[in-house]
Amino acid sequence: MEELITGLATLIIPIIIILVISIRQINQYERGVMFTLGKFTGIKSPGWRLVVPIFQSLQKIDIRVKAVDVPDQEAITKDNISVHINAVIYYKVSDSSKAVLEVENFFHATSQLAQTTMRNAVGEVSLDELLQNREDISNRIKKIVDELTNPWGISVVNMELKDIVIPTDMKRTIAKQAEAEREKRAVIIKAQGEVLAADNIMEAAKKLNQTPGALHLRTLQTINDLSSDQSNTTIWMVPIETIRAMESVSEFMKSKTSANK
C-alpha cells in the first residue's frame, strides 16, 4: 500500500509541477500570441491560459497607448535653414498578430519611422510655415506614420511636435523682422488716422462754409475758449489779405481827412 501511495505521489507531483509551469496569466491590457510547434495558432484573450511546454509558446503584447519620445533631430527646411526638432508620438497595437509576425520590434521600428518622416516633412516647408503651422505639420506626419505602420498592426493616435530650436542669429533676424512688421502696422494705422481726420476737417469746413453765420459762431467759441486760459498772451493769425484791406481803409481815411482840411 505504501508503495502504491509512493508511486502515485511520484506520478502526481511532476504532473502538478508541469501544470503550474504551463499556466500563463494574460492581463486585461494584454493579448497573447500563441505559437504551436513554431506556427501561429491564435490570439489568447485575458485570463489564465495553458501553454504546453516545449510544444507551445506564448508572447504577450501590451495593447495600451504608448508614448514614444522621438529624439532631437536636425533637419533643414525648404529655405535651407537648419533647425533642431523633437516630438512625441502616441500609438497602440491594434492587431497583436501583425505586431509580432510582420515586424521584428514594432517599438523601435515605429520610433525610427517617425524620425525619418519628421525630417522629410520639415524639409518640405519653410521656416515660417514650420513655426506658424505646427499643428498642420504634426497631423501630416501622423497621417504618414499611421499609413506606413498599419501593415504592422499599429494605430497612431496622435503626434505632437514639442520643440523647434532655431539658430541664435536666426532668432535675432526674426526679432528684427517682427519689430519692423510692428512699426509698419503703426505707420499704416497713423496714416489711416490722418486720412480720416483730414476727411472730417474737410467735411466740417464745408458745413461751416455752407451755413450762414456758422464761421462767426465758431470764431466766438474759439475766443471763449481762449478767455478761460490763464495765459495773458494770445496770438492771432490774420490773413495777409485782411491786413492789406485794413491798410487800404486806413489810407482812405487819411486822404479823406486831408481833403476836409
C-alpha positions as CSV (number, residue, x, y, z in Angstrom):
1,M,0.0,0.0,0.0
2,E,2.8,2.3,0.9
3,E,4.5,1.5,-2.4
4,L,1.3,2.4,-4.3
5,I,0.9,5.8,-2.5
6,T,4.6,6.5,-3.1
7,G,4.2,5.6,-6.8
8,L,1.1,7.8,-7.1
9,A,2.8,10.7,-5.4
10,T,5.8,10.2,-7.7
11,L,3.5,10.4,-10.7
12,I,1.1,13.2,-9.5
13,I,3.7,15.7,-8.2
14,P,5.5,16.1,-11.6
15,I,2.1,16.4,-13.3
16,I,1.2,19.3,-10.8
17,I,4.6,20.9,-11.4
18,I,4.1,20.7,-15.2
19,L,0.6,22.2,-14.9
20,V,1.9,25.0,-12.7
21,I,4.7,26.0,-15.0
22,S,2.3,25.6,-18.0
23,I,-0.2,28.2,-16.8
24,R,0.3,31.7,-18.2
25,Q,-1.7,34.7,-17.0
26,I,-2.8,37.3,-19.5
27,N,-3.8,40.7,-18.0
28,Q,-6.7,42.7,-19.2
29,Y,-4.5,45.2,-21.1
30,E,-2.6,42.4,-22.9
31,R,-3.2,39.9,-25.6
32,G,-1.4,36.6,-26.0
33,V,0.0,35.4,-29.4
34,M,0.1,31.6,-29.3
35,F,2.6,29.5,-31.3
36,T,2.3,25.7,-31.6
37,L,5.4,24.0,-32.9
38,G,6.5,27.4,-34.2
39,K,3.3,28.0,-36.1
40,F,0.9,30.9,-35.2
41,T,-2.3,29.3,-33.8
42,G,-4.3,32.2,-32.5
43,I,-4.8,35.2,-30.1
44,K,-5.5,34.5,-26.5
45,S,-7.7,36.8,-24.5
46,P,-7.1,37.9,-20.9
47,G,-7.2,35.2,-18.2
48,W,-5.3,32.0,-17.3
49,R,-4.1,30.1,-20.4
50,L,-2.5,26.7,-20.6
51,V,0.7,26.6,-22.6
52,V,2.2,23.1,-23.2
53,P,6.0,23.3,-22.6
54,I,8.3,22.6,-25.5
55,F,5.4,22.3,-28.0
56,Q,3.8,25.7,-27.4
57,S,4.9,29.3,-26.6
58,L,3.0,32.4,-25.8
59,Q,4.1,36.0,-26.4
60,K,2.3,38.8,-24.6
61,I,1.6,42.1,-26.3
62,D,0.6,45.2,-24.4
63,I,-2.3,46.9,-26.2
64,R,-2.3,50.1,-24.2
65,V,-1.5,53.5,-25.7
66,K,2.3,54.1,-25.6
67,A,4.2,57.4,-25.8
68,V,7.4,57.4,-27.8
69,D,9.7,60.3,-27.3
70,V,11.3,61.0,-30.7
71,P,14.8,62.1,-30.1
72,D,16.2,65.5,-31.1
73,Q,16.6,65.6,-34.9
74,E,18.5,68.1,-37.1
75,A,16.6,68.9,-40.2
76,I,16.9,71.5,-43.0
77,T,13.8,73.5,-44.0
78,K,12.8,74.3,-47.6
79,D,14.6,77.6,-47.4
80,N,17.8,76.0,-46.2
81,I,17.7,76.8,-42.5
82,S,19.0,74.2,-40.1
83,V,16.6,73.5,-37.1
84,H,16.5,71.0,-34.3
85,I,13.2,69.4,-33.6
86,N,11.8,66.7,-31.3
87,A,8.4,65.2,-31.0
88,V,6.3,62.7,-29.2
89,I,4.1,60.1,-30.9
90,Y,1.2,58.2,-29.3
91,Y,0.3,54.8,-30.7
92,K,-1.3,51.5,-29.8
93,V,-1.2,47.9,-31.1
94,S,-4.5,47.3,-33.0
95,D,-3.6,43.8,-34.2
96,S,-1.4,41.7,-31.9
97,S,-0.6,39.0,-34.5
98,K,0.7,41.5,-37.1
99,A,2.8,43.3,-34.4
100,V,4.6,40.0,-33.8
101,L,4.6,38.5,-37.3
102,E,5.1,41.5,-39.6
103,V,7.9,43.4,-37.8
104,E,10.7,42.4,-35.5
105,N,10.5,45.2,-32.9
106,F,7.5,47.4,-33.5
107,F,8.5,49.9,-30.8
108,H,11.9,50.5,-32.4
109,A,10.5,50.4,-35.9
110,T,7.8,53.0,-35.1
111,S,10.3,55.3,-33.5
112,Q,12.7,55.2,-36.5
113,L,9.9,55.7,-38.9
114,A,8.7,58.7,-37.0
115,Q,12.2,60.3,-37.1
116,T,12.6,59.8,-40.8
117,T,9.1,61.1,-41.6
118,M,9.6,64.1,-39.4
119,R,12.8,65.1,-41.1
120,N,11.2,64.7,-44.5
121,A,8.1,66.8,-43.5
122,V,10.3,69.6,-42.2
123,G,12.3,69.7,-45.4
124,E,9.1,70.3,-47.4
125,V,8.2,73.6,-45.7
126,S,9.8,76.9,-45.0
127,L,10.8,78.1,-41.5
128,D,7.8,80.5,-41.4
129,E,5.4,77.7,-42.3
130,L,7.0,75.4,-39.7
131,L,6.6,77.9,-36.9
132,Q,3.1,79.1,-37.9
133,N,1.6,75.7,-38.9
134,R,3.0,73.4,-36.4
135,E,-0.3,71.6,-35.8
136,D,-0.9,71.0,-39.5
137,I,2.6,69.6,-39.9
138,S,2.1,67.3,-36.9
139,N,-1.2,66.0,-38.4
140,R,0.6,65.4,-41.7
141,I,3.4,63.4,-40.0
142,K,0.8,61.4,-38.0
143,K,-1.1,60.5,-41.2
144,I,2.0,59.3,-43.0
145,V,3.3,57.3,-40.0
146,D,-0.2,55.8,-39.4
147,E,-0.4,54.6,-43.1
148,L,3.1,53.1,-43.0
149,T,2.6,51.3,-39.7
150,N,-0.9,50.0,-40.4
151,P,0.5,46.7,-42.0
152,W,2.4,46.2,-38.7
153,G,-0.9,46.3,-36.7
154,I,0.0,49.7,-35.2
155,S,-2.5,52.5,-35.0
156,V,-1.1,56.1,-34.4
157,V,-3.3,58.0,-32.0
158,N,-1.6,61.4,-32.0
159,M,1.6,63.1,-33.0
160,E,2.9,66.4,-31.5
161,L,6.0,68.5,-32.3
162,K,7.3,69.5,-28.9
163,D,10.3,71.9,-29.5
164,I,11.6,73.7,-32.6
165,V,15.1,75.1,-31.9
166,I,16.5,77.6,-34.4
167,P,20.0,79.2,-34.6
168,T,20.7,82.2,-32.4
169,D,21.4,84.5,-35.4
170,M,18.1,83.5,-36.9
171,K,16.3,84.4,-33.7
172,R,17.7,87.9,-33.9
173,T,16.7,88.1,-37.5
174,I,13.2,87.0,-36.7
175,A,13.0,89.5,-33.8
176,K,14.1,92.3,-36.2
177,Q,11.5,91.2,-38.7
178,A,8.8,91.2,-36.1
179,E,9.8,94.7,-34.9
180,A,9.8,96.0,-38.5
181,E,6.3,94.5,-39.0
182,R,5.0,96.2,-35.9
183,E,6.5,99.6,-37.0
184,K,4.9,99.1,-40.4
185,R,1.5,98.5,-38.9
186,A,1.9,101.5,-36.6
187,V,2.8,103.8,-39.6
188,I,-0.2,102.4,-41.6
189,I,-2.6,103.0,-38.7
190,K,-1.3,106.5,-38.1
191,A,-1.6,107.3,-41.8
192,Q,-5.2,106.0,-41.9
193,G,-6.0,108.1,-38.8
194,E,-4.6,111.2,-40.5
195,V,-6.7,110.5,-43.6
196,L,-9.8,110.1,-41.5
197,A,-9.0,113.3,-39.6
198,A,-8.5,115.2,-42.9
199,D,-11.8,113.9,-44.3
200,N,-13.6,115.1,-41.1
201,I,-11.9,118.5,-41.2
202,M,-12.9,118.9,-44.8
203,E,-16.4,117.9,-44.1
204,A,-16.6,120.4,-41.2
205,A,-15.2,123.2,-43.4
206,K,-17.8,122.5,-46.0
207,K,-20.6,122.7,-43.4
208,L,-19.2,125.9,-41.9
209,N,-18.9,127.5,-45.3
210,Q,-22.4,126.5,-46.4
211,T,-24.2,127.6,-43.2
212,P,-24.6,131.4,-42.7
213,G,-23.1,132.6,-39.5
214,A,-21.5,129.3,-38.6
215,L,-17.9,130.5,-39.1
216,H,-18.7,133.5,-36.9
217,L,-20.1,131.3,-34.2
218,R,-17.0,129.1,-34.4
219,T,-14.8,132.2,-34.0
220,L,-16.7,133.3,-31.0
221,Q,-16.4,129.9,-29.5
222,T,-12.7,129.9,-30.0
223,I,-12.4,133.3,-28.4
224,N,-14.4,132.0,-25.4
225,D,-12.1,129.0,-25.1
226,L,-9.1,131.3,-25.1
227,S,-10.6,133.6,-22.4
228,S,-10.7,130.7,-20.0
229,D,-6.9,130.2,-20.4
230,Q,-4.7,131.6,-17.6
231,S,-2.2,132.8,-20.2
232,N,-2.1,136.6,-20.8
233,T,-0.6,136.3,-24.3
234,T,-2.8,135.4,-27.3
235,I,-1.5,135.1,-30.8
236,W,-3.9,135.8,-33.6
237,M,-3.2,134.5,-37.1
238,V,-4.6,137.1,-39.5
239,P,-4.5,136.5,-43.3
240,I,-2.3,138.9,-45.3
241,E,-5.4,139.9,-47.4
242,T,-7.1,141.2,-44.3
243,I,-4.1,143.3,-43.2
244,R,-3.8,144.9,-46.7
245,A,-7.5,145.6,-46.6
246,M,-7.1,147.4,-43.3
247,E,-4.2,149.4,-44.7
248,S,-6.3,150.5,-47.6
249,V,-9.1,151.6,-45.3
250,S,-6.5,153.5,-43.2
251,E,-5.1,155.3,-46.2
252,F,-8.5,156.1,-47.5
253,M,-9.5,157.6,-44.1
254,K,-6.2,159.6,-44.0
255,S,-6.8,161.0,-47.5
256,K,-10.4,161.9,-46.7
257,T,-9.2,163.8,-43.5
258,S,-6.6,165.7,-45.5
259,A,-9.2,166.7,-48.1
260,N,-11.6,168.0,-45.4
261,K,-8.9,170.2,-44.0
